[in-house]
Amino acid sequence: MYHLRLKGNHYEMGVKRGKIFNKCGMTFPLNLDNFQKRYGHESEKQLQKFPPEVCEEIQGVTDTIKVDYQEFFGVAFMYGMLYV
């Protein structure tokens, strides 16, 4: 089992996680319907209120793996990928 060792600010930790995803060849299915996109957008708005650092980390991941931030939120919440 691989245990992440993350350093830096939340964005930098997201970048490291994104590099791990790239190294492993992980891809994310971003074919979301309107409900999933709305759900992701609403979820992101809630996270901005309470633990906004999670949003910074996700921004680092999406910048690194070159996927749309808002759509990734939809995927992450619909499939329980976030650990909040």
Secondary structure, 3 states (H helix, E strand, C coil): CCCCCCCCCHHHHHHHHHHHHHHCCCCCCCCCCHHHHHHHHHHHHHHHHCCHHHHHHHHHHHHHHCCCHHHHHHHHHHCCCCCC
